[in-house]
Amino acid sequence: MALTDQSTDIRDGEELPAGVIDAYLKAQITGLTGEPRISQFPGGASNLTYLLEYPEQEFVLRRPPFGQKAKSAHDMGREYRILNQLKDRFPYCPKAYAHCTDESLIGTEFYVMERLKGIILRADMPAELNFSAEQTGQLCRSFIDKLVELHNVDYQACGLGDLGKPAGYVQRQISGWSQRYDKALTPDAPRWEAVQAWLNDKMPADHAKSSIVHNDYRFDNVLLDPHNPMQIIGVLDWELTTLGDPLMDLGNTLAYWIEAADPAPVQLMRRQPSHAPGMLSRQQFVDYYAERSGIVIDNFDFYYTYGLFRLAGIVQQIYYRFFHGQTRDQRFAQFIQMNRLLEQMALQVISKSPL
């Protein structure tokens, strides 16, 4: 079994014109020879990701999904710019080579970056790694350290000071995700009204420290060195990155963090091995982040509930495309069940919260 992420055949309806891509890249990147072999990475539920294999070099192409897209989402130029300007101060970004704005080539804009070969942890820890609980805990803390490191990057020095507006970030996220969720409603979707009301009522002020917010920081967006899997060598999927409150970013990450003690229905939603022996619990995760960042966190229920609601919004936007036949990817058929489960998880947090 290969531990590095493997591409597969392209899904029906998501093909790329190889000749067009080849001509474009050879005009942008010197020294390319031969013809590209194009395959698709099967993971991910938002932007589509393809492997371009030339005889002497490999690239990754990212393009938006087919069908209806949320306004301002899937901005290829923005993601390309982030990779280029952040890499010198956060060396885990892949190198970006080209951004194509001519939608006549493949029907949409796209960008091309280097392929980083590494291990991506999915739902379960690969047996081949044979990690002890102590090693798993060490990797978990390294994963959190990288998030703290990102939140400490001087975004002004990177030339990314105009990437977002930190002031009013918390309020904009709550109102913005409420609007996006309502626009993506399908007849079978939960309304989330009680959760939205609670978030509006308990909303804190923006944290005094603003930072780069990755907005999708998970183990399956992190690459481990194939020769030393304890070492993180890459962080992927920067499409949602902005400037804002680092605790909101922490809430986003913890929304995906299914711990070992969570019930069986929740475990079915897990997409990273956060339940493995040695992995920190959500509370331990928060405590370690607070220790490493120097940020006092005394109201995490709000940020975690926000993360669950935002995740439901993302899930529902994807399900909306499936519901209306804009994508044929059968993985998305069950997203409505995930949405309902997320609402129940959020309501449970609220019912126990001292806020």
Secondary structure, 3 states (H helix, E strand, C coil): CCCECCCECCCCCCCCCHHHHHHHHHHHCCCCCCCCEEEECCCCCCCEEEEEECCCCEEEEEECCCCCCCCCCCCHHHHHHHHHHHCCCCCCCCCEEEEECCCCCCCCCEEEEECCCCECCCCCCCHHHCCCHHHHHHHHHHHHHHHHHHHCCCCCCCCCCCCCCCCCHHHHHHHHHHHHHHHCCCCCCCCCHHHHHHHHHHCCCCCCCCEEECCCCCHHHEEEECCEEEEEEEECCCCCCEEECHHHHHHHHHHCCCCCCCCHHHHCCCCCCCCCCCCCCHHHHHHHHHHHHCCCCCCHHHHHHHHHHHHHHHHHHHHHHHHCCCCCCHHHHHHHHHHHHHHHHHHHHHHHCCC
